[in-house]
């Protein structure tokens, strides 16, 4: 249990410090335009609303469920009976 709390503490510490270290290495300019605005061509690079961005992220995460669900079910479910 001690290892668990140690790992959680390292994870939390890394969460709060890693971003600041990377920010110092790669100088962040908040006024710099993103590629969606700088190279807007209406096909590959175009700005989208936050609603569409979150929907795409949700579909990317939820879309893998029907693929990996049966695979993991087979590996850790019935195939365990056969020693595989």
Biopython code that builds the backbone (N, CA, C, O; Angstrom):
import numpy as np
from Bio.PDB.StructureBuilder import StructureBuilder

atoms = [
    (1, "UNK", "N", (0.820, -1.191, 0.000)),
    (1, "UNK", "CA", (0.000, 0.000, 0.000)),
    (1, "UNK", "C", (0.865, 1.257, 0.000)),
    (1, "UNK", "O", (0.469, 2.308, -0.502)),
    (2, "UNK", "N", (2.055, 1.116, 0.577)),
    (2, "UNK", "CA", (2.967, 2.255, 0.610)),
    (2, "UNK", "C", (3.399, 2.638, -0.804)),
    (2, "UNK", "O", (3.522, 3.820, -1.122)),
    (3, "UNK", "N", (3.629, 1.625, -1.655)),
    (3, "UNK", "CA", (4.006, 1.900, -3.039)),
    (3, "UNK", "C", (2.897, 2.637, -3.776)),
    (3, "UNK", "O", (3.170, 3.516, -4.594)),
    (4, "UNK", "N", (1.666, 2.287, -3.495)),
    (4, "UNK", "CA", (0.532, 2.945, -4.137)),
    (4, "UNK", "C", (0.527, 4.432, -3.821)),
    (4, "UNK", "O", (0.405, 5.259, -4.725)),
    (5, "UNK", "N", (0.659, 4.779, -2.540)),
    (5, "UNK", "CA", (0.650, 6.190, -2.157)),
    (5, "UNK", "C", (1.869, 6.926, -2.703)),
    (5, "UNK", "O", (1.778, 8.097, -3.069)),
    (6, "UNK", "N", (3.003, 6.244, -2.758)),
    (6, "UNK", "CA", (4.201, 6.848, -3.340)),
    (6, "UNK", "C", (3.976, 7.160, -4.819)),
    (6, "UNK", "O", (4.318, 8.246, -5.286)),
    (7, "UNK", "N", (3.405, 6.214, -5.546)),
    (7, "UNK", "CA", (3.158, 6.417, -6.979)),
    (7, "UNK", "C", (2.117, 7.502, -7.227)),
    (7, "UNK", "O", (2.248, 8.278, -8.174)),
    (8, "UNK", "N", (1.096, 7.565, -6.396)),
    (8, "UNK", "CA", (0.100, 8.627, -6.529)),
    (8, "UNK", "C", (0.738, 9.981, -6.261)),
    (8, "UNK", "O", (0.447, 10.950, -6.962)),
    (9, "UNK", "N", (1.603, 10.063, -5.257)),
    (9, "UNK", "CA", (2.289, 11.323, -4.956)),
    (9, "UNK", "C", (3.193, 11.746, -6.110)),
    (9, "UNK", "O", (3.240, 12.926, -6.458)),
    (10, "UNK", "N", (3.908, 10.797, -6.703)),
    (10, "UNK", "CA", (4.768, 11.113, -7.852)),
    (10, "UNK", "C", (3.923, 11.573, -9.032)),
    (10, "UNK", "O", (4.301, 12.510, -9.735)),
    (11, "UNK", "N", (2.795, 10.932, -9.255)),
    (11, "UNK", "CA", (1.904, 11.314, -10.344)),
    (11, "UNK", "C", (1.371, 12.735, -10.152)),
    (11, "UNK", "O", (1.359, 13.527, -11.095)),
    (12, "UNK", "N", (0.936, 13.056, -8.944)),
    (12, "UNK", "CA", (0.417, 14.397, -8.662)),
    (12, "UNK", "C", (1.526, 15.434, -8.783)),
    (12, "UNK", "O", (1.310, 16.509, -9.343)),
    (13, "UNK", "N", (2.706, 15.126, -8.267)),
    (13, "UNK", "CA", (3.837, 16.043, -8.375)),
    (13, "UNK", "C", (4.211, 16.275, -9.841)),
    (13, "UNK", "O", (4.466, 17.409, -10.244)),
    (14, "UNK", "N", (4.241, 15.227, -10.621)),
    (14, "UNK", "CA", (4.541, 15.359, -12.042)),
    (14, "UNK", "C", (3.484, 16.154, -12.786)),
    (14, "UNK", "O", (3.797, 16.897, -13.716)),
    (15, "UNK", "N", (2.232, 15.998, -12.378)),
    (15, "UNK", "CA", (1.140, 16.734, -13.017)),
    (15, "UNK", "C", (1.333, 18.235, -12.862)),
    (15, "UNK", "O", (1.085, 18.996, -13.797)),
    (16, "UNK", "N", (1.771, 18.659, -11.691)),
    (16, "UNK", "CA", (1.907, 20.092, -11.436)),
    (16, "UNK", "C", (3.241, 20.668, -11.895)),
    (16, "UNK", "O", (3.335, 21.880, -12.088)),
    (17, "UNK", "N", (4.272, 19.855, -12.077)),
    (17, "UNK", "CA", (5.579, 20.399, -12.435)),
    (17, "UNK", "C", (5.960, 20.183, -13.893)),
    (17, "UNK", "O", (6.691, 21.002, -14.451)),
    (18, "UNK", "N", (5.502, 19.131, -14.522)),
    (18, "UNK", "CA", (5.932, 18.807, -15.882)),
    (18, "UNK", "C", (5.565, 19.910, -16.872)),
    (18, "UNK", "O", (6.372, 20.272, -17.728)),
    (19, "UNK", "N", (4.362, 20.438, -16.759)),
    (19, "UNK", "CA", (3.925, 21.502, -17.664)),
    (19, "UNK", "C", (4.786, 22.740, -17.562)),
    (19, "UNK", "O", (5.077, 23.382, -18.571)),
    (20, "UNK", "N", (5.193, 23.081, -16.362)),
    (20, "UNK", "CA", (6.038, 24.266, -16.171)),
    (20, "UNK", "C", (7.433, 24.056, -16.747)),
    (20, "UNK", "O", (8.026, 24.983, -17.297)),
    (21, "UNK", "N", (7.953, 22.846, -16.622)),
    (21, "UNK", "CA", (9.275, 22.553, -17.184)),
    (21, "UNK", "C", (9.223, 22.618, -18.711)),
    (21, "UNK", "O", (10.103, 23.211, -19.336)),
    (22, "UNK", "N", (8.217, 22.023, -19.301)),
    (22, "UNK", "CA", (8.071, 22.043, -20.756)),
    (22, "UNK", "C", (7.834, 23.465, -21.250)),
    (22, "UNK", "O", (8.312, 23.838, -22.321)),
    (23, "UNK", "N", (7.107, 24.250, -20.484)),
    (23, "UNK", "CA", (6.843, 25.640, -20.858)),
    (23, "UNK", "C", (8.129, 26.458, -20.897)),
    (23, "UNK", "O", (8.255, 27.374, -21.710)),
    (24, "UNK", "N", (9.081, 26.139, -20.029)),
    (24, "UNK", "CA", (10.363, 26.847, -20.039)),
    (24, "UNK", "C", (11.235, 26.405, -21.210)),
    (24, "UNK", "O", (11.961, 27.218, -21.783)),
    (25, "UNK", "N", (11.169, 25.130, -21.569)),
    (25, "UNK", "CA", (11.984, 24.626, -22.676)),
    (25, "UNK", "C", (11.459, 25.161, -24.013)),
    (25, "UNK", "O", (12.211, 25.739, -24.798)),
    (26, "UNK", "N", (10.172, 24.964, -24.260)),
    (26, "UNK", "CA", (9.535, 25.478, -25.471)),
    (26, "UNK", "C", (8.808, 26.749, -25.084)),
    (26, "UNK", "O", (7.754, 26.695, -24.450)),
    (27, "UNK", "N", (9.351, 27.870, -25.453)),
    (27, "UNK", "CA", (8.779, 29.155, -25.044)),
    (27, "UNK", "C", (7.370, 29.269, -25.627)),
    (27, "UNK", "O", (7.175, 29.212, -26.841)),
    (28, "UNK", "N", (6.404, 29.430, -24.738)),
    (28, "UNK", "CA", (5.007, 29.479, -25.132)),
    (28, "UNK", "C", (4.624, 30.914, -25.466)),
    (28, "UNK", "O", (4.880, 31.835, -24.691)),
    (29, "UNK", "N", (4.009, 31.091, -26.627)),
    (29, "UNK", "CA", (3.508, 32.397, -27.036)),
    (29, "UNK", "C", (1.998, 32.284, -27.209)),
    (29, "UNK", "O", (1.541, 31.740, -28.214)),
    (30, "UNK", "N", (1.213, 32.784, -26.255)),
    (30, "UNK", "CA", (-0.242, 32.623, -26.356)),
    (30, "UNK", "C", (-0.865, 33.391, -27.517)),
    (30, "UNK", "O", (-2.000, 33.102, -27.897)),
    (31, "UNK", "N", (-0.153, 34.361, -28.091)),
    (31, "UNK", "CA", (-0.708, 35.136, -29.203)),
    (31, "UNK", "C", (-0.440, 34.475, -30.557)),
    (31, "UNK", "O", (-0.949, 34.936, -31.579)),
    (32, "UNK", "N", (0.350, 33.406, -30.574)),
    (32, "UNK", "CA", (0.661, 32.723, -31.826)),
    (32, "UNK", "C", (-0.573, 31.986, -32.345)),
    (32, "UNK", "O", (-1.274, 31.317, -31.586)),
    (33, "UNK", "N", (-0.825, 32.117, -33.626)),
    (33, "UNK", "CA", (-2.000, 31.481, -34.231)),
    (33, "UNK", "C", (-1.758, 29.983, -34.402)),
    (33, "UNK", "O", (-0.658, 29.554, -34.753)),
    (34, "UNK", "N", (-2.791, 29.206, -34.151)),
    (34, "UNK", "CA", (-2.703, 27.763, -34.350)),
    (34, "UNK", "C", (-2.772, 27.456, -35.849)),
    (34, "UNK", "O", (-3.186, 28.313, -36.630)),
    (35, "UNK", "N", (-2.373, 26.243, -36.267)),
    (35, "UNK", "CA", (-2.437, 25.912, -37.698)),
    (35, "UNK", "C", (-3.843, 26.020, -38.285)),
    (35, "UNK", "O", (-3.988, 26.268, -39.482)),
    (36, "UNK", "N", (-4.869, 25.841, -37.476)),
    (36, "UNK", "CA", (-6.235, 25.964, -37.985)),
    (36, "UNK", "C", (-6.520, 27.377, -38.473)),
    (36, "UNK", "O", (-7.315, 27.566, -39.393)),
    (37, "UNK", "N", (-5.886, 28.362, -37.872)),
    (37, "UNK", "CA", (-6.076, 29.747, -38.291)),
    (37, "UNK", "C", (-4.969, 30.203, -39.242)),
    (37, "UNK", "O", (-5.241, 30.936, -40.193)),
    (38, "UNK", "N", (-3.733, 29.781, -39.002)),
    (38, "UNK", "CA", (-2.612, 30.246, -39.821)),
    (38, "UNK", "C", (-2.641, 29.640, -41.222)),
    (38, "UNK", "O", (-2.277, 30.315, -42.184)),
    (39, "UNK", "N", (-3.065, 28.381, -41.358)),
    (39, "UNK", "CA", (-3.072, 27.710, -42.662)),
    (39, "UNK", "C", (-4.486, 27.282, -43.055)),
    (39, "UNK", "O", (-4.670, 26.205, -43.624)),
    (40, "UNK", "N", (-5.463, 28.096, -42.764)),
    (40, "UNK", "CA", (-6.859, 27.765, -43.033)),
    (40, "UNK", "C", (-7.074, 27.628, -44.538)),
    (40, "UNK", "O", (-6.934, 28.594, -45.287)),
    (41, "UNK", "N", (-7.418, 26.411, -44.968)),
    (41, "UNK", "CA", (-7.699, 26.185, -46.383)),
    (41, "UNK", "C", (-9.118, 25.658, -46.599)),
    (41, "UNK", "O", (-9.517, 25.410, -47.737)),
    (42, "UNK", "N", (-9.876, 25.487, -45.531)),
    (42, "UNK", "CA", (-11.249, 25.035, -45.646)),
    (42, "UNK", "C", (-11.408, 23.536, -45.814)),
    (42, "UNK", "O", (-12.533, 23.039, -45.865)),
    (43, "UNK", "N", (-10.294, 22.800, -45.903)),
    (43, "UNK", "CA", (-10.369, 21.351, -46.071)),
    (43, "UNK", "C", (-9.671, 20.654, -44.911)),
    (43, "UNK", "O", (-10.316, 20.023, -44.073)),
    (44, "UNK", "N", (-8.350, 20.772, -44.871)),
    (44, "UNK", "CA", (-7.576, 20.094, -43.838)),
    (44, "UNK", "C", (-7.425, 20.935, -42.579)),
    (44, "UNK", "O", (-7.518, 20.418, -41.465)),
    (45, "UNK", "N", (-7.198, 22.207, -42.752)),
    (45, "UNK", "CA", (-6.992, 23.109, -41.615)),
    (45, "UNK", "C", (-8.139, 24.097, -41.559)),
    (45, "UNK", "O", (-8.259, 24.972, -42.416)),
    (46, "UNK", "N", (-8.977, 23.954, -40.552)),
    (46, "UNK", "CA", (-10.056, 24.915, -40.343)),
    (46, "UNK", "C", (-10.489, 24.869, -38.887)),
    (46, "UNK", "O", (-10.551, 23.796, -38.287)),
    (47, "UNK", "N", (-10.788, 26.032, -38.319)),
    (47, "UNK", "CA", (-11.193, 26.060, -36.914)),
    (47, "UNK", "C", (-12.567, 25.412, -36.719)),
    (47, "UNK", "O", (-13.447, 25.504, -37.576)),
    (48, "UNK", "N", (-12.721, 24.756, -35.569)),
    (48, "UNK", "CA", (-13.990, 24.116, -35.236)),
    (48, "UNK", "C", (-14.451, 24.601, -33.867)),
    (48, "UNK", "O", (-13.657, 25.101, -33.070)),
    (49, "UNK", "N", (-15.725, 24.446, -33.614)),
    (49, "UNK", "CA", (-16.262, 24.834, -32.310)),
    (49, "UNK", "C", (-15.848, 23.811, -31.252)),
    (49, "UNK", "O", (-15.502, 22.674, -31.572)),
    (50, "UNK", "N", (-15.890, 24.230, -30.002)),
    (50, "UNK", "CA", (-15.505, 23.328, -28.911)),
    (50, "UNK", "C", (-16.436, 22.123, -28.830)),
    (50, "UNK", "O", (-16.011, 21.033, -28.446)),
    (51, "UNK", "N", (-17.691, 22.313, -29.187)),
    (51, "UNK", "CA", (-18.639, 21.203, -29.154)),
    (51, "UNK", "C", (-18.215, 20.096, -30.121)),
    (51, "UNK", "O", (-18.244, 18.917, -29.769)),
    (52, "UNK", "N", (-17.826, 20.473, -31.328)),
    (52, "UNK", "CA", (-17.395, 19.472, -32.309)),
    (52, "UNK", "C", (-16.097, 18.800, -31.885)),
    (52, "UNK", "O", (-15.924, 17.598, -32.085)),
    (53, "UNK", "N", (-15.187, 19.567, -31.301)),
    (53, "UNK", "CA", (-13.915, 18.991, -30.858)),
    (53, "UNK", "C", (-14.158, 17.947, -29.776)),
    (53, "UNK", "O", (-13.588, 16.857, -29.832)),
    (54, "UNK", "N", (-15.006, 18.267, -28.781)),
    (54, "UNK", "CA", (-15.290, 17.313, -27.707)),
    (54, "UNK", "C", (-16.035, 16.094, -28.239)),
    (54, "UNK", "O", (-15.820, 14.982, -27.757)),
    (55, "UNK", "N", (-16.907, 16.289, -29.227)),
    (55, "UNK", "CA", (-17.623, 15.159, -29.806)),
    (55, "UNK", "C", (-16.662, 14.219, -30.534)),
    (55, "UNK", "O", (-16.796, 12.999, -30.438)),
    (56, "UNK", "N", (-15.701, 14.778, -31.254)),
    (56, "UNK", "CA", (-14.711, 13.949, -31.946)),
    (56, "UNK", "C", (-13.880, 13.166, -30.937)),
    (56, "UNK", "O", (-13.609, 11.983, -31.142)),
    (57, "UNK", "N", (-13.472, 13.817, -29.848)),
    (57, "UNK", "CA", (-12.699, 13.117, -28.818)),
    (57, "UNK", "C", (-13.520, 11.984, -28.202)),
    (57, "UNK", "O", (-13.006, 10.886, -27.990)),
    (58, "UNK", "N", (-14.785, 12.248, -27.919)),
    (58, "UNK", "CA", (-15.657, 11.221, -27.346)),
    (58, "UNK", "C", (-15.814, 10.043, -28.303)),
    (58, "UNK", "O", (-15.761, 8.888, -27.882)),
    (59, "UNK", "N", (-16.004, 10.329, -29.578)),
    (59, "UNK", "CA", (-16.164, 9.252, -30.550)),
    (59, "UNK", "C", (-14.879, 8.460, -30.725)),
    (59, "UNK", "O", (-14.929, 7.249, -30.942)),
    (60, "UNK", "N", (-13.731, 9.117, -30.635)),
    (60, "UNK", "CA", (-12.464, 8.392, -30.732)),
    (60, "UNK", "C", (-12.288, 7.441, -29.558)),
    (60, "UNK", "O", (-11.797, 6.325, -29.727)),
    (61, "UNK", "N", (-12.687, 7.880, -28.372)),
    (61, "UNK", "CA", (-12.551, 7.033, -27.188)),
    (61, "UNK", "C", (-13.616, 5.933, -27.195)),
    (61, "UNK", "O", (-13.304, 4.763, -26.977)),
    (62, "UNK", "N", (-14.862, 6.308, -27.442)),
    (62, "UNK", "CA", (-15.954, 5.337, -27.394)),
    (62, "UNK", "C", (-15.916, 4.379, -28.579)),
    (62, "UNK", "O", (-16.435, 3.267, -28.488)),
    (63, "UNK", "N", (-15.316, 4.789, -29.678)),
    (63, "UNK", "CA", (-15.263, 3.939, -30.861)),
    (63, "UNK", "C", (-14.374, 2.728, -30.697)),
    (63, "UNK", "O", (-14.549, 1.734, -31.401)),
    (64, "UNK", "N", (-13.421, 2.791, -29.780)),
    (64, "UNK", "CA", (-12.540, 1.643, -29.580)),
    (64, "UNK", "C", (-13.176, 0.586, -28.686)),
    (64, "UNK", "O", (-12.677, -0.537, -28.620)),
    (65, "UNK", "N", (-14.252, 0.914, -28.004)),
    (65, "UNK", "CA", (-14.914, -0.041, -27.116)),
    (65, "UNK", "C", (-15.391, -1.302, -27.815)),
    (65, "UNK", "O", (-15.095, -2.402, -27.346)),
    (66, "UNK", "N", (-16.125, -1.182, -28.933)),
    (66, "UNK", "CA", (-16.573, -2.393, -29.629)),
    (66, "UNK", "C", (-15.436, -3.218, -30.229)),
    (66, "UNK", "O", (-15.619, -4.397, -30.534)),
    (67, "UNK", "N", (-14.269, -2.607, -30.400)),
    (67, "UNK", "CA", (-13.133, -3.350, -30.949)),
    (67, "UNK", "C", (-12.385, -4.072, -29.837)),
    (67, "UNK", "O", (-12.170, -5.282, -29.908)),
    (68, "UNK", "N", (-11.991, -3.328, -28.812)),
    (68, "UNK", "CA", (-11.160, -3.906, -27.760)),
    (68, "UNK", "C", (-11.966, -4.648, -26.698)),
    (68, "UNK", "O", (-11.415, -5.497, -25.998)),
    (69, "UNK", "N", (-13.245, -4.351, -26.563)),
    (69, "UNK", "CA", (-14.070, -5.031, -25.572)),
    (69, "UNK", "C", (-14.132, -6.533, -25.780)),
    (69, "UNK", "O", (-13.820, -7.285, -24.856)),
    (70, "UNK", "N", (-14.526, -6.999, -26.966)),
    (70, "UNK", "CA", (-14.554, -8.446, -27.197)),
    (70, "UNK", "C", (-13.178, -9.098, -27.139)),
    (70, "UNK", "O", (-13.044, -10.238, -26.696)),
    (71, "UNK", "N", (-12.154, -8.369, -27.590)),
    (71, "UNK", "CA", (-10.799, -8.933, -27.531)),
    (71, "UNK", "C", (-10.388, -9.164, -26.083)),
    (71, "UNK", "O", (-9.903, -10.242, -25.740)),
    (72, "UNK", "N", (-10.576, -8.163, -25.235)),
    (72, "UNK", "CA", (-10.217, -8.313, -23.823)),
    (72, "UNK", "C", (-11.110, -9.332, -23.134)),
    (72, "UNK", "O", (-10.660, -10.075, -22.261)),
    (73, "UNK", "N", (-12.386, -9.364, -23.531)),
    (73, "UNK", "CA", (-13.280, -10.365, -22.962)),
    (73, "UNK", "C", (-12.840, -11.775, -23.301)),
    (73, "UNK", "O", (-12.918, -12.674, -22.465)),
    (74, "UNK", "N", (-12.379, -11.967, -24.523)),
    (74, "UNK", "CA", (-11.910, -13.296, -24.924)),
    (74, "UNK", "C", (-10.603, -13.647, -24.231)),
    (74, "UNK", "O", (-10.409, -14.783, -23.799)),
    (75, "UNK", "N", (-9.710, -12.676, -24.127)),
    (75, "UNK", "CA", (-8.412, -12.955, -23.511)),
    (75, "UNK", "C", (-8.519, -13.227, -22.016)),
    (75, "UNK", "O", (-7.902, -14.159, -21.501)),
    (76, "UNK", "N", (-9.306, -12.409, -21.325)),
    (76, "UNK", "CA", (-9.378, -12.533, -19.871)),
    (76, "UNK", "C", (-10.666, -13.203, -19.408)),
    (76, "UNK", "O", (-10.930, -13.277, -18.208)),
    (77, "UNK", "N", (-11.457, -13.684, -20.338)),
    (77, "UNK", "CA", (-12.709, -14.342, -19.991)),
    (77, "UNK", "C", (-12.652, -15.820, -20.268)),
    (77, "UNK", "O", (-12.028, -16.573, -19.521)),
    (78, "UNK", "N", (-13.307, -16.249, -21.353)),
    (78, "UNK", "CA", (-13.419, -17.669, -21.639)),
    (78, "UNK", "C", (-12.107, -18.327, -22.031)),
    (78, "UNK", "O", (-11.925, -19.514, -21.761)),
    (79, "UNK", "N", (-11.194, -17.609, -22.651)),
    (79, "UNK", "CA", (-9.941, -18.241, -23.058)),
    (79, "UNK", "C", (-9.075, -18.626, -21.864)),
    (79, "UNK", "O", (-8.154, -19.428, -22.014)),
    (80, "UNK", "N", (-9.343, -18.085, -20.704)),
    (80, "UNK", "CA", (-8.594, -18.469, -19.508)),
    (80, "UNK", "C", (-8.883, -19.924, -19.137)),
    (80, "UNK", "O", (-8.045, -20.590, -18.529)),
    (81, "UNK", "N", (-10.059, -20.410, -19.501)),
    (81, "UNK", "CA", (-10.400, -21.811, -19.218)),
    (81, "UNK", "C", (-9.503, -22.775, -19.980)),
    (81, "UNK", "O", (-9.252, -23.890, -19.523)),
    (82, "UNK", "N", (-9.025, -22.350, -21.133)),
    (82, "UNK", "CA", (-8.204, -23.206, -21.975)),
    (82, "UNK", "C", (-6.718, -23.014, -21.723)),
    (82, "UNK", "O", (-5.894, -23.646, -22.384)),
    (83, "UNK", "N", (-6.367, -22.163, -20.792)),
    (83, "UNK", "CA", (-4.966, -21.942, -20.455)),
    (83, "UNK", "C", (-4.240, -21.037, -21.430)),
    (83, "UNK", "O", (-3.009, -21.047, -21.476)),
    (84, "UNK", "N", (-4.966, -20.259, -22.207)),
    (84, "UNK", "CA", (-4.331, -19.346, -23.167)),
    (84, "UNK", "C", (-4.122, -17.983, -22.560)),
    (84, "UNK", "O", (-3.600, -17.086, -23.222)),
]
sb = StructureBuilder()
sb.init_structure("model")
sb.init_model(0)
sb.init_chain("A")
sb.init_seg("    ")
for serial, (resi, resn, name, xyz) in enumerate(atoms, 1):
    if name == "N":
        sb.init_residue(resn, " ", resi, " ")
    sb.init_atom(name, np.array(xyz, "f"), 0.0, 1.0, " ", f" {name:<3s}", serial, name[0])
structure = sb.get_structure()
